[in-house]
Amino acid sequence: MRTVLVSGGVISGIGKGIIASSAGLLLKTKGLRVTAIKIDPYLNIDAGTLGPLEHGECFVLADGGECDLDLGNYERYLGIQLTRDSNITTGKIYNLVLQKERRGDYLGKTVQVVPHITDAIQEHIERVSKIPVDDSGEEPDICIIELGGTVGDIESMPFIEALNQYRHKVGKENFFCINVTYVPVIHGEEKTKPTQHAIKQFRSAGLAPDLIACRCEHKIEETTVQKIARSCQVDYEQVMTVWDMDTIYQVPLILRDQGLLEVLTRGLRLDKLDLSPSRTEKGAELWELWKDTVVPKQHWDPVHIVLVGKYTALDDSYLSVRKSLEHAAMRCRRRLNLVSVDSEHLEESTLHKDPTKYHRAWNAVCEAQGLVVPGGFSARGVEGMIRTAQWARERKIPYLGLCLGMQVAVIEAARNLCHLEGATSEEFDAQAEHRVCVFMPEGSKEQLGGTMRLGTRPTHFVEGSEWSNLRALYHGASIVYERHRHRYEVNPDYVEELEKAGLNFIGKDDTGRRMEIVELKDHPFFVGLQSHPELTSRVLVPSPAVLGFVAASAGCLKQIIDETRAQQIVLNGSGDATHF
């Protein structure tokens, strides 16, 4: 197993995950099988209880693992399916070691960071890196490991020591270090001192960089590259620049142009691997398709989408939604113009406190070609989401509701179509008369971590739903699989009344009592899903639900559905089930 470690210096949040994903993609274009591991040095067991405004979205894996958003980047770039063990946290490792200590596995020895914690980290990496993650079912050739935070942080030290030991164990020819640094521009001058200090600290921790990836807003000058190479004792070819691009999916292109694949091939002796012609050919086809997909065409028309949510202060809070919209826009050959609106600004309370915010928010909603309402928790901003759903329904604006976005569409219909005054969710008012959304019976209100309905679950399309645009986008399948993360669901006691009012619950779970998909029949596109289809969207294979929404917003839904039907014979065979 060959390993590529991507770590950072200077500051965090400069794109280590994108660079790690880009390196993995380039290795895949060579015909290699690639997996990924993210190390987060925080004490949480997983990302399930972290606030989205502090840490960004919680990405949910197929097995229900709640993890760091960078695992979403790996899956989107590499087209792989990771497991909960692909995300290592300090809490997870210490919890494992302490459980062993309680069982007496250490036979009375004093449990210490070295060797017990560091050994546990290495054992975890060795085990997880061998798990098949693609449709080949074969063990990966290379594991990309991203170390969160910056080298030198106190909480990172056990992981640095473990990775040092791991490098000696596997041998230098099987271990490649990429250190990501930031090159600030002050008064027009590119400053290299932060990078020099970061690399010095990296070396003092026992690791030597095989490549320095310099993040900057623009391509740094050749003299700066030469100065960094000279000051950090690496060759000129070992210093590369990653600058801001139109889309992050172009980062692999600029890294390939700078020779990253050649440097990786030499450093890991990849030319000694005996790859079959079919694998190398498949890798070459992947690269051509990637280039053709991610480079936007100037003649593409824009599609104006407005995202109405409660965590809009941080873009990463809805990262997967944003990326899935990008994938769909590229597939529709459109330039995505995405505007975020705080749902709280659409409420009457904001009109009284700050009329400017209120009118600016509603102006954005009025100009939207499509409205998407994503997931979220608690009552804040929900009334603004409900008003958004009403606006989209009444004015025939394409609407996509994800998780909470589906529930607010149901609440809106209950109030305005069924005339159930004060209809709401048990989450927002447990004493309300008409609780059209209720707490799931198998959930827990005491234990928050890992107790939601998580991971991939089946949805059955009901009989008579052949008219559905969404079902057509899923290749006419009778069963589809999507990832979930929720505690509340539509109250089955109100379903019959809601359907009489015009809502069509076209997708249900195995029992037939849990509502999974709602769609309006006489509407350009009004769809709500209890699942999170954005989590399974890929750069080259957009989510069907998100694709349909963007296509409807751009006025090309019929064309996309026709193309989907043409692909059905090839992609879906019998049409019995499709796995997304």
URQUI-V48126 format. One record per residue. RES is the residue in one small letter. PSI is psi in whole degrees, 0 to 359 (* if undefined). D_CENTER is the distance of its C-alpha to the mean C-alpha in Angstrom with 2 decimals. Layout:
RES & PSI & D_CENTER
RES & PSI & D_CENTER
This chain:
m & 122 & 25.98
r & 145 & 25.21
t & 136 & 22.83
v & 116 & 21.18
l & 126 & 20.62
v & 115 & 18.69
s & 174 & 19.90
g & 158 & 20.61
g & 173 & 23.67
v & 285 & 25.04
i & 161 & 22.10
s & 171 & 18.53
g & 29 & 15.57
i & 10 & 16.86
g & 29 & 14.10
k & 320 & 14.65
g & 322 & 11.13
i & 319 & 11.60
i & 320 & 15.11
a & 315 & 14.35
s & 321 & 12.06
s & 319 & 14.86
a & 319 & 17.51
g & 319 & 16.08
l & 315 & 16.03
l & 322 & 19.58
l & 325 & 20.71
k & 326 & 19.52
t & 347 & 21.61
k & 356 & 24.49
g & 9 & 24.19
l & 152 & 22.80
r & 128 & 20.53
v & 138 & 17.75
t & 176 & 15.79
a & 149 & 13.91
i & 136 & 14.39
k & 129 & 13.17
i & 121 & 16.11
d & 116 & 15.93
p & 18 & 19.57
y & 164 & 19.51
l & 349 & 21.69
n & 146 & 19.34
i & 317 & 19.05
d & 188 & 15.32
a & 6 & 12.92
g & 330 & 14.10
t & 8 & 16.80
l & 139 & 15.36
g & 136 & 15.68
p & 332 & 12.81
l & 346 & 15.38
e & 320 & 16.09
h & 0 & 13.00
g & 184 & 10.10
e & 156 & 7.86
c & 115 & 8.24
f & 132 & 5.61
v & 129 & 8.16
l & 170 & 9.39
a & 326 & 12.19
d & 7 & 14.86
g & 1 & 13.82
g & 131 & 12.79
e & 119 & 11.23
c & 182 & 9.75
d & 148 & 8.58
l & 340 & 5.29
d & 334 & 6.74
l & 332 & 6.61
g & 320 & 3.20
n & 317 & 5.52
y & 314 & 8.24
e & 321 & 7.62
r & 316 & 7.18
y & 316 & 10.16
l & 350 & 12.18
g & 39 & 12.00
i & 170 & 12.34
q & 110 & 11.90
l & 173 & 11.91
t & 169 & 13.73
r & 332 & 13.93
d & 351 & 16.41
s & 351 & 14.01
n & 113 & 13.38
i & 130 & 16.83
t & 160 & 18.01
t & 317 & 21.58
g & 319 & 22.02
k & 317 & 21.11
i & 313 & 23.56
y & 322 & 26.30
n & 318 & 26.07
l & 313 & 26.59
v & 319 & 29.51
l & 326 & 31.11
q & 320 & 31.06
k & 319 & 32.88
e & 319 & 35.29
r & 328 & 36.10
r & 348 & 36.87
g & 20 & 39.15
d & 337 & 37.34
y & 7 & 38.41
l & 44 & 42.06
g & 358 & 43.02
k & 155 & 41.63
t & 125 & 40.29
v & 126 & 36.49
q & 166 & 35.20
v & 315 & 32.15
v & 118 & 33.85
p & 354 & 34.09
h & 313 & 32.45
i & 314 & 29.10
t & 323 & 28.81
d & 320 & 29.88
a & 321 & 27.32
i & 314 & 24.52
q & 318 & 26.01
e & 321 & 26.56
h & 313 & 22.95
i & 314 & 21.80
e & 321 & 24.54
r & 311 & 23.71
v & 325 & 19.95
s & 344 & 20.27
k & 357 & 22.55
i & 126 & 20.41
p & 138 & 19.92
v & 0 & 16.37
d & 182 & 17.32
d & 356 & 19.90
s & 334 & 22.72
g & 10 & 22.90
e & 157 & 24.15
e & 137 & 23.60
p & 157 & 21.47
d & 327 & 23.55
i & 141 & 21.42
c & 123 & 19.04
i & 124 & 16.94
i & 121 & 17.05
e & 126 & 15.48
l & 115 & 17.60
g & 164 & 16.18
g & 205 & 18.61
t & 147 & 21.71
v & 132 & 24.49
g & 342 & 27.38
d & 141 & 25.62
i & 316 & 27.68
e & 343 & 24.85
s & 345 & 23.78
m & 318 & 27.31
p & 325 & 27.26
f & 321 & 24.26
i & 315 & 26.04
e & 316 & 29.17
a & 318 & 27.53
l & 326 & 25.94
n & 312 & 29.41
q & 321 & 31.05
y & 321 & 28.56
r & 318 & 29.29
h & 326 & 32.98
k & 314 & 32.55
v & 342 & 30.84
g & 145 & 32.77
k & 328 & 31.96
e & 351 & 31.73
n & 11 & 28.74
f & 123 & 26.86
f & 130 & 25.55
c & 124 & 24.53
i & 122 & 22.52
n & 123 & 22.99
v & 124 & 21.07
t & 171 & 23.32
y & 132 & 23.79
v & 101 & 26.86
p & 154 & 27.85
v & 114 & 30.27
i & 120 & 33.07
h & 40 & 35.82
g & 359 & 34.86
e & 130 & 35.09
e & 121 & 32.35
k & 127 & 32.63
t & 349 & 32.28
k & 315 & 33.47
p & 320 & 30.09
t & 317 & 28.98
q & 315 & 32.35
h & 322 & 32.10
a & 317 & 28.56
i & 324 & 29.76
k & 316 & 32.91
q & 322 & 31.01
f & 315 & 28.82
r & 323 & 32.10
s & 338 & 33.73
a & 356 & 31.05
g & 359 & 32.25
l & 140 & 29.63
a & 132 & 30.54
p & 132 & 28.12
d & 343 & 28.30
l & 139 & 26.35
i & 118 & 25.72
a & 113 & 22.89
c & 116 & 24.00
r & 135 & 21.64
c & 161 & 23.56
e & 334 & 23.42
h & 171 & 25.67
k & 125 & 27.02
i & 156 & 29.34
e & 155 & 32.97
e & 322 & 34.51
t & 327 & 36.80
t & 319 & 33.91
v & 315 & 32.33
q & 321 & 35.79
k & 319 & 36.32
i & 317 & 33.09
a & 315 & 34.01
r & 316 & 37.55
s & 332 & 36.75
c & 8 & 34.12
q & 47 & 36.30
v & 164 & 34.05
d & 158 & 34.83
y & 322 & 33.99
e & 346 & 31.71
q & 8 & 29.64
v & 122 & 28.55
m & 156 & 25.94
t & 137 & 24.54
v & 108 & 21.04
w & 169 & 21.60
d & 133 & 19.81
m & 172 & 19.27
d & 323 & 18.84
t & 147 & 15.27
i & 342 & 13.27
y & 357 & 13.60
q & 353 & 17.26
v & 318 & 17.06
p & 329 & 17.86
l & 315 & 20.89
i & 330 & 22.35
l & 323 & 21.93
r & 319 & 23.61
d & 331 & 26.34
q & 0 & 27.04
g & 22 & 27.55
l & 318 & 24.64
l & 322 & 24.99
e & 320 & 28.72
v & 319 & 28.36
l & 320 & 26.02
t & 316 & 28.48
r & 315 & 31.39
g & 325 & 29.86
l & 6 & 28.70
r & 48 & 31.55
l & 338 & 29.33
d & 345 & 32.35
k & 350 & 33.93
l & 137 & 31.41
d & 93 & 32.98
l & 141 & 30.46
s & 152 & 31.64
p & 326 & 32.15
s & 324 & 29.81
r & 317 & 26.86
t & 324 & 27.69
e & 319 & 28.22
k & 320 & 24.87
g & 318 & 23.25
a & 321 & 25.36
e & 322 & 24.41
l & 316 & 20.67
w & 317 & 21.45
e & 319 & 23.62
l & 320 & 21.14
w & 311 & 18.39
k & 318 & 21.01
d & 332 & 22.20
t & 318 & 18.84
v & 350 & 17.35
v & 108 & 20.65
p & 145 & 21.27
k & 136 & 24.80
q & 332 & 26.97
h & 356 & 28.62
w & 137 & 25.54
d & 151 & 26.05
p & 153 & 23.61
v & 126 & 21.88
h & 106 & 21.75
i & 138 & 19.01
v & 126 & 19.12
l & 119 & 16.39
v & 109 & 18.41
g & 179 & 16.89
k & 354 & 18.16
y & 34 & 15.75
t & 351 & 16.12
a & 339 & 17.79
l & 117 & 14.59
d & 324 & 12.21
d & 346 & 9.30
s & 330 & 10.10
y & 40 & 8.59
l & 313 & 6.01
s & 324 & 4.11
v & 314 & 7.88
r & 315 & 9.08
k & 321 & 7.51
s & 325 & 8.66
l & 322 & 11.87
e & 315 & 12.30
h & 314 & 12.15
a & 320 & 14.60
a & 318 & 16.76
m & 320 & 17.25
r & 326 & 18.23
c & 0 & 20.63
r & 52 & 21.93
r & 155 & 21.41
r & 121 & 20.45
l & 126 & 17.90
n & 99 & 19.48
l & 126 & 17.09
v & 134 & 18.84
s & 137 & 17.70
v & 129 & 20.40
d & 119 & 20.91
s & 333 & 22.06
e & 333 & 24.76
h & 349 & 26.37
l & 1 & 27.20
e & 157 & 29.38
e & 328 & 33.13
s & 324 & 32.98
t & 324 & 31.36
l & 320 & 34.08
h & 325 & 36.70
k & 318 & 35.07
d & 84 & 33.68
p & 328 & 34.68
t & 313 & 33.15
k & 319 & 29.58
y & 310 & 30.33
h & 326 & 31.74
r & 319 & 29.12
a & 315 & 26.35
w & 330 & 28.39
n & 319 & 29.25
a & 317 & 25.59
v & 319 & 25.24
c & 330 & 28.53
e & 355 & 27.51
a & 141 & 24.26
q & 337 & 24.23
g & 146 & 21.42
l & 128 & 20.11
v & 131 & 16.79
v & 113 & 16.75
p & 189 & 13.53
g & 175 & 13.68
g & 174 & 15.51
f & 153 & 18.40
s & 171 & 22.10
a & 341 & 24.57
r & 129 & 24.06
g & 358 & 23.43
v & 322 & 23.57
e & 326 & 26.80
g & 323 & 25.29
m & 319 & 22.63
i & 319 & 25.56
r & 327 & 27.50
t & 315 & 24.70
a & 320 & 24.68
q & 315 & 28.47
w & 313 & 28.53
a & 320 & 26.34
r & 312 & 28.42
e & 329 & 31.77
r & 12 & 31.24
k & 39 & 29.51
i & 131 & 26.38
p & 134 & 23.35
y & 136 & 21.19
l & 117 & 17.89
g & 125 & 17.49
l & 118 & 14.46
c & 257 & 15.61
l & 328 & 17.76
g & 328 & 18.03
m & 317 & 19.87
q & 322 & 22.02
v & 330 & 23.17
a & 322 & 24.18
v & 318 & 26.25
i & 317 & 27.77
e & 317 & 28.71
a & 322 & 30.41
a & 320 & 32.20
r & 314 & 33.63
n & 342 & 34.55
l & 320 & 35.22
c & 350 & 36.49
h & 40 & 38.01
l & 97 & 36.93
e & 130 & 37.57
g & 12 & 35.10
a & 138 & 32.68
t & 193 & 29.54
s & 148 & 27.26
e & 333 & 28.58
e & 327 & 25.71
f & 331 & 27.38
d & 99 & 31.00
a & 345 & 32.06
q & 3 & 35.64
a & 151 & 35.12
e & 317 & 37.35
h & 88 & 34.80
r & 91 & 31.58
v & 351 & 29.83
c & 134 & 26.69
v & 163 & 27.43
f & 138 & 26.16
m & 136 & 25.34
p & 331 & 28.35
e & 2 & 26.60
g & 176 & 24.63
s & 131 & 25.80
k & 351 & 26.59
e & 316 & 27.72
q & 112 & 25.00
l & 319 & 21.62
g & 123 & 19.48
g & 20 & 18.27
t & 3 & 20.60
m & 176 & 18.54
r & 107 & 18.20
l & 150 & 15.19
g & 188 & 13.74
t & 129 & 14.84
r & 150 & 17.96
p & 148 & 20.39
t & 130 & 21.43
h & 123 & 24.93
f & 136 & 26.03
v & 159 & 29.44
e & 142 & 32.65
g & 7 & 33.52
s & 17 & 29.98
e & 338 & 30.68
w & 343 & 30.87
s & 129 & 27.19
n & 321 & 25.21
l & 315 & 22.00
r & 321 & 23.74
a & 323 & 24.95
l & 334 & 21.46
y & 26 & 20.75
h & 27 & 23.82
g & 19 & 26.12
a & 154 & 24.83
s & 336 & 26.39
i & 135 & 23.57
v & 158 & 19.81
y & 126 & 17.16
e & 164 & 13.92
r & 145 & 11.91
h & 157 & 13.43
r & 90 & 13.56
h & 158 & 16.82
r & 340 & 20.37
y & 157 & 22.25
e & 167 & 23.19
v & 133 & 25.69
n & 115 & 29.21
p & 339 & 30.85
d & 342 & 34.21
y & 357 & 33.37
v & 313 & 31.88
e & 317 & 35.28
e & 320 & 36.16
l & 321 & 32.88
e & 324 & 33.25
k & 332 & 36.83
a & 352 & 35.62
g & 349 & 33.45
l & 139 & 30.02
n & 110 & 29.21
f & 92 & 27.19
i & 351 & 26.57
g & 131 & 24.13
k & 167 & 24.97
d & 188 & 24.25
d & 327 & 26.69
t & 340 & 29.22
g & 358 & 29.33
r & 344 & 29.34
r & 120 & 25.67
m & 127 & 24.49
e & 326 & 21.17
i & 136 & 21.55
v & 142 & 23.89
e & 139 & 25.09
l & 138 & 28.04
k & 311 & 30.49
d & 64 & 32.29
h & 143 & 29.42
p & 319 & 27.71
f & 105 & 24.31
f & 101 & 23.75
v & 137 & 21.19
g & 136 & 19.62
l & 133 & 17.48
q & 340 & 17.38
s & 182 & 14.24
h & 78 & 10.62
p & 341 & 10.70
e & 337 & 7.73
l & 337 & 5.70
t & 7 & 8.16
s & 140 & 8.51
r & 158 & 9.43
v & 316 & 11.27
l & 350 & 14.50
v & 86 & 14.02
p & 155 & 12.71
s & 131 & 12.35
p & 318 & 16.07
a & 314 & 15.88
v & 322 & 14.03
l & 316 & 16.26
g & 319 & 19.28
f & 311 & 18.62
v & 320 & 18.31
a & 318 & 21.25
a & 320 & 23.31
s & 326 & 22.69
a & 355 & 23.81
g & 22 & 26.74
c & 28 & 25.99
l & 316 & 24.86
k & 318 & 28.02
q & 315 & 27.55
i & 319 & 24.01
i & 319 & 25.34
d & 319 & 28.34
e & 321 & 26.30
t & 316 & 24.25
r & 325 & 27.59
a & 330 & 28.98
q & 347 & 26.20
q & 320 & 26.69
i & 321 & 29.60
v & 317 & 27.72
l & 331 & 24.31
n & 349 & 25.39
g & 248 & 28.95
s & 341 & 30.53
g & 10 & 27.90
d & 318 & 27.92
a & 143 & 24.29
t & 134 & 21.01
h & 118 & 18.02
f & * & 14.54
